[in-house]
Amino acid sequence: MSKNIKLMQGNEAIAEGALIAGCDFFAGYPITPSSEVAEILSNKLPKIGKVFLQMEDEIAALGAVLGAALGGAKAITASSGPGISLKQEHIGYASMCEIPCVIINVMRGGPSTGLPTLPAQSDIMQARWGTHGDHAIIAITPSGVNESLYETIRAFNLAVKYRTPVMILTDEIIGHMREKVVIPDKSEVEVIDVKLPDVSPEKYTPYNFTSGKVTPLAPMGEGYRYHVTGLIHGDTGFPSQKTEVIQNAENWLIDKIYKNIKDIEKFEEFKVEDADILIVAYGSTSRSARQAVMMARAAGIKAGMFRPITIWPFPEEQISNLSKKIKNILVPEMNMGQVILEVQRNACGSKVYGLNIVNGEPITPDQIYAKIKEISEL
């Protein structure tokens, strides 16, 4: 890999990753702490003949992204909690219509206007269940600036591959911190491009819920005519109230993600081989958790860390397997307890403890180590 190394901000790395992935289109609305993504792409996209749109609000922004994606563009938007709340109806529409797009959420505290300039991890469950109805979602939680770049590229690939919205959940810390980033040449990373279907327009159907394979999305304007609706629909895209069609359609939205979980999931294990206590941490909090593990090891406490990088679908199998040999699990989060619910649901016999701090400050290594020590003394 060629060494193009830069000092970058997290939001800048997301924008750079989008460009490497072949992003054609951005639509958004300024909101702290994500605005740098829009600012950078507003400068860079027009210079390479691509499109940047600042829309009138958050709802319109994702609507524009979905329209661009239906036209064959690789499209992205960036926002934070309040804006993601407004986008939820369109997120559901993208899921139902299987429209690939990337949605950045640089998290801040809430609810409502909350903490515009301070970090939180309070939108984890919003990413999974924010829109109504049964559906699956892919969501990714980078823990640093370099990873933000590469995970943005992966997010575009997953969106195209599975015809689904993919969310990237960072927070104010990662969005605004600066770290060394190794920027790859486009030839050095996998980029999955939008392709025309391998059948003629006359034989094309935009959906096939029983084939087990994702049908390529034909860009509108290329001669492939089909119907797009948020209603339950059959293979042609037209609405249907036939019970079999409804069941197949609902199953497909879940199955295309969960039956490919090995391709989608990504995680890191740190010193878990002999651990007596497991720290399950993600995003910026995992940085403190890693240091706390080292502090615990220095004090003779066998701690380890499991870090989900793909947070949705949740790594149920890995948590279940680790819990069979580790009796105590600690889940530090900058929220009042969200991922801990998934850990509790999948842990087999382990005692699960939470460390929940929502004061706008990062969770520190000392705070996590103090909790580790407390648990080890029980």
C-alpha positions in Angstrom: 0.0 0.0 0.0 1.3 3.4 -0.9 1.9 5.7 2.1 -0.2 8.8 1.7 -0.3 9.8 5.3 -2.2 12.9 6.6 -3.3 14.3 9.9 -7.1 14.3 9.7 -10.2 15.1 11.6 -12.8 12.3 11.9 -15.4 14.0 9.9 -12.8 14.8 7.2 -11.8 11.1 7.1 -15.5 10.2 6.5 -15.7 12.6 3.6 -12.4 11.3 2.2 -13.6 7.7 2.5 -16.8 8.6 0.7 -14.8 10.0 -2.2 -12.5 7.0 -2.4 -15.7 4.8 -2.4 -16.9 6.7 -5.5 -19.5 8.9 -3.9 -21.4 10.8 -6.6 -23.9 12.8 -4.5 -24.3 14.4 -1.1 -27.5 16.0 0.2 -27.7 17.3 3.7 -28.5 20.1 6.2 -25.9 21.6 8.5 -26.0 20.2 12.1 -23.4 20.0 14.8 -21.3 18.0 15.2 -21.4 16.6 11.7 -21.2 19.7 9.6 -17.6 19.3 8.5 -18.6 16.3 6.4 -21.0 18.5 4.4 -18.5 21.4 4.3 -15.7 19.2 2.8 -17.9 17.5 0.3 -19.4 20.8 -0.8 -15.9 21.8 -1.8 -14.6 18.5 -3.3 -17.6 17.0 -5.1 -18.2 19.8 -7.6 -14.5 19.8 -8.5 -14.8 16.3 -9.8 -18.1 16.8 -11.6 -20.3 15.4 -8.8 -23.2 16.9 -7.0 -23.6 18.6 -3.6 -27.0 19.8 -2.4 -27.8 21.7 0.8 -31.5 21.0 1.2 -34.1 23.0 3.1 -34.3 20.5 5.9 -33.2 17.0 7.1 -36.3 15.3 5.6 -35.6 16.7 2.2 -32.0 15.8 2.4 -32.5 12.1 2.7 -35.3 12.3 0.1 -32.8 13.8 -2.3 -30.3 11.0 -1.5 -32.9 8.3 -2.2 -33.8 9.9 -5.5 -30.1 10.2 -6.5 -29.5 6.5 -5.5 -32.5 5.4 -7.7 -30.7 7.2 -10.5 -27.6 5.1 -10.0 -25.6 7.5 -7.8 -23.6 6.5 -4.8 -25.3 8.8 -2.3 -24.6 9.9 1.2 -26.0 12.2 3.9 -24.6 13.3 7.2 -26.4 14.4 10.3 -26.7 14.0 14.1 -29.4 12.8 16.5 -32.2 15.4 15.9 -31.7 15.2 12.1 -31.7 11.4 12.1 -35.0 11.6 14.0 -36.5 13.6 11.1 -35.0 11.2 8.6 -36.7 8.1 10.0 -39.6 7.9 7.6 -37.2 8.0 4.7 -35.0 5.4 6.3 -38.0 3.1 6.4 -38.7 3.9 2.8 -35.2 3.1 1.8 -35.4 -0.2 3.6 -38.7 -1.2 2.0 -37.7 -0.1 -1.5 -34.2 -1.5 -1.1 -32.4 1.8 -2.0 -28.7 1.8 -1.2 -27.4 4.8 0.6 -25.0 5.8 3.4 -26.2 7.8 6.5 -23.7 9.3 8.8 -24.8 10.0 12.4 -22.1 11.9 14.4 -23.9 11.4 17.7 -24.6 14.0 20.4 -26.7 14.0 23.6 -30.4 14.1 23.6 -33.4 13.9 23.5 -34.5 17.0 21.5 -31.7 19.6 21.0 -29.8 18.0 23.9 -26.1 18.6 23.8 -25.1 19.9 20.4 -21.4 20.2 21.0 -20.8 17.3 23.4 -20.5 13.5 22.8 -22.9 10.7 23.5 -23.7 7.2 22.3 -27.4 7.6 22.7 -28.6 6.8 19.2 -27.6 3.1 19.1 -31.2 1.8 19.5 -32.5 4.6 17.3 -30.3 3.2 14.5 -31.8 -0.2 15.0 -35.5 0.6 15.6 -35.9 4.3 14.8 -38.2 3.7 11.9 -41.4 1.6 12.2 -42.1 -1.9 11.1 -40.0 -5.1 10.8 -36.8 -4.5 9.0 -33.1 -5.1 9.3 -30.4 -2.4 9.3 -26.6 -2.3 9.0 -24.9 0.1 11.3 -21.1 0.5 11.8 -19.3 2.1 14.8 -15.7 3.2 14.1 -13.5 3.9 17.1 -11.0 6.3 15.4 -10.2 8.6 12.6 -8.3 6.1 10.4 -11.0 3.5 10.9 -13.7 6.1 10.0 -12.2 6.4 6.5 -12.0 2.7 5.8 -15.4 1.9 7.4 -17.0 4.6 5.2 -15.7 2.8 2.1 -17.1 -0.5 3.5 -20.4 1.1 4.2 -20.8 2.1 0.6 -19.9 -1.5 -0.5 -22.4 -3.0 1.9 -25.1 -0.6 0.8 -24.7 -1.5 -2.9 -24.2 -5.2 -2.2 -27.3 -5.6 -0.1 -29.4 -2.7 -1.4 -29.9 -1.2 2.0 -29.3 2.0 3.9 -26.1 1.7 6.0 -25.5 3.9 9.0 -22.2 5.0 10.4 -22.4 5.9 14.1 -19.5 8.1 15.3 -19.8 10.8 17.9 -18.5 14.3 18.6 -15.2 12.9 20.0 -14.3 10.9 16.9 -15.8 13.5 14.5 -13.6 16.3 15.8 -10.4 14.5 17.0 -7.4 14.4 14.8 -5.2 11.4 14.1 -2.8 10.0 11.5 -4.7 8.5 8.6 -3.2 6.3 5.9 -5.1 7.2 2.7 -5.1 4.4 0.2 -5.1 4.7 -3.5 -8.4 3.7 -5.0 -6.7 0.7 -6.6 -5.7 -0.6 -3.1 -9.2 -1.0 -1.7 -12.3 -2.9 -2.7 -14.9 -0.7 -4.2 -18.2 -2.3 -5.3 -19.7 -0.2 -8.1 -23.3 0.1 -9.1 -23.9 -2.1 -12.1 -26.6 -2.6 -14.7 -28.6 -5.9 -14.4 -27.3 -8.8 -16.5 -30.8 -9.2 -18.1 -32.6 -7.1 -20.8 -35.0 -4.4 -19.7 -37.9 -6.6 -20.9 -36.9 -9.4 -18.5 -35.9 -7.3 -15.5 -37.8 -7.3 -12.2 -36.4 -5.1 -9.5 -37.2 -7.5 -6.6 -37.0 -11.2 -6.2 -37.8 -12.2 -2.6 -37.5 -15.9 -3.0 -34.2 -16.3 -5.0 -31.9 -15.7 -2.1 -29.9 -13.2 -4.1 -30.1 -9.4 -4.1 -31.3 -8.2 -7.5 -29.2 -5.4 -9.0 -30.9 -2.0 -8.8 -31.3 -0.7 -12.3 -30.6 3.0 -12.5 -33.7 4.9 -13.6 -33.2 6.5 -17.0 -31.4 3.4 -18.4 -34.4 1.8 -20.0 -35.3 -0.4 -17.1 -38.9 0.5 -16.1 -40.2 -0.5 -12.6 -42.4 0.8 -9.9 -41.1 2.1 -6.5 -43.4 2.2 -3.5 -43.2 2.0 0.2 -46.2 -0.3 0.2 -45.6 -4.0 0.5 -44.9 -5.1 -3.1 -44.1 -8.1 -5.3 -41.3 -8.7 -7.7 -42.4 -6.0 -10.1 -42.6 -3.4 -7.4 -46.3 -3.0 -7.6 -48.3 -3.2 -4.3 -49.8 -6.5 -3.3 -52.1 -7.7 -0.5 -51.6 -11.4 -1.2 -50.6 -13.1 2.0 -47.8 -15.1 0.4 -46.2 -12.1 -1.2 -46.5 -10.1 2.0 -44.8 -12.8 4.0 -42.0 -13.3 1.4 -41.4 -9.6 1.2 -41.1 -9.2 5.0 -38.9 -12.3 5.4 -36.6 -11.0 2.7 -35.9 -7.7 4.3 -34.6 -9.6 7.4 -33.0 -12.6 5.6 -30.9 -10.7 3.1 -29.0 -9.2 6.1 -29.0 -12.0 8.7 -28.3 -14.8 6.3 -25.2 -12.9 5.2 -24.1 -11.9 8.7 -20.7 -13.5 8.4 -20.0 -11.1 5.4 -21.4 -8.1 7.2 -20.2 -8.4 10.8 -16.8 -7.1 11.9 -15.4 -7.0 15.4 -12.2 -6.9 17.4 -11.1 -9.0 20.4 -8.4 -7.8 22.7 -6.8 -10.1 25.3 -10.0 -12.2 25.7 -8.2 -15.6 25.6 -7.7 -15.9 29.4 -10.0 -13.1 30.6 -12.0 -13.3 33.8 -13.9 -10.1 33.0 -14.9 -8.9 29.6 -15.4 -5.3 28.6 -17.9 -4.9 25.7 -17.2 -1.4 24.3 -17.7 0.4 21.0 -16.9 3.6 19.3 -14.9 6.2 21.3 -15.6 4.5 24.6 -13.6 1.4 23.4 -10.5 3.6 23.4 -10.8 4.1 27.1 -11.8 0.5 27.6 -8.6 -0.7 25.9 -6.5 1.4 28.3 -8.5 0.2 31.2 -7.8 -3.4 30.2 -4.1 -2.7 30.3 -4.4 -1.0 33.7 -6.3 -4.0 35.0 -3.7 -6.4 33.6 -1.0 -4.5 35.3 -2.8 -4.9 38.6 -3.2 -8.6 38.1 -6.8 -8.6 36.9 -7.4 -10.6 33.8 -9.5 -8.3 31.7 -10.2 -8.4 28.0 -12.2 -6.3 25.5 -14.7 -7.2 22.8 -15.4 -4.4 20.3 -18.2 -4.6 17.8 -17.4 -2.6 14.7 -20.6 -3.7 13.0 -23.0 -2.9 15.8 -26.1 -4.0 13.8 -26.6 -6.8 13.2 -25.4 -7.3 16.7 -22.6 -10.0 17.1 -24.8 -12.4 19.1 -22.8 -15.5 18.4 -19.5 -14.0 19.6 -21.1 -12.6 22.8 -22.7 -15.9 23.5 -19.5 -17.9 23.0 -17.4 -15.5 25.1 -20.0 -15.5 27.9 -19.7 -19.3 28.2 -16.2 -18.9 29.5 -16.2 -15.5 31.1 -18.3 -15.0 34.2 -18.4 -11.2 34.4 -19.1 -8.7 31.6 -19.0 -4.9 31.8 -20.6 -2.6 29.2 -19.5 1.0 29.5 -21.6 3.4 27.4 -22.3 7.1 27.0 -26.0 6.5 27.4 -28.3 5.1 30.0 -27.9 1.5 28.8 -28.6 0.4 25.3 -26.0 -2.2 24.0 -26.1 -3.7 27.5 -29.6 -5.0 26.7 -28.2 -6.9 23.7 -25.3 -8.3 25.8 -27.7 -9.4 28.5 -30.0 -11.1 25.9 -27.1 -13.1 24.5 -24.9 -13.8 27.5 -25.2 -17.3 28.8 -24.8 -17.3 32.5 -22.5 -14.3 32.8 -23.3 -11.4 35.2 -23.6 -8.3 33.1 -22.8 -4.9 34.6 -23.3 -1.4 33.1 -21.3 1.8 33.4 -23.4 4.6 32.1 -22.2 8.2 32.1 -24.2 10.9 30.2 -22.7 14.1 31.4 -21.2 15.2 28.1 -17.7 14.0 29.1 -15.9 10.9 27.7 -15.9 7.8 29.8 -12.3 7.7 31.1 -10.0 4.7 31.5 -9.9 5.4 35.2 -13.7 5.2 35.5 -13.7 1.9 33.6 -10.8 0.5 35.6 -12.5 1.5 38.9 -15.6 -0.5 37.8 -13.5 -3.5 36.8 -11.8 -3.4 40.2 -15.1 -3.2 41.9 -16.5 -6.2 40.0 -13.4 -8.3 40.6 -13.7 -7.8 44.3 -17.3 -9.0 44.5 
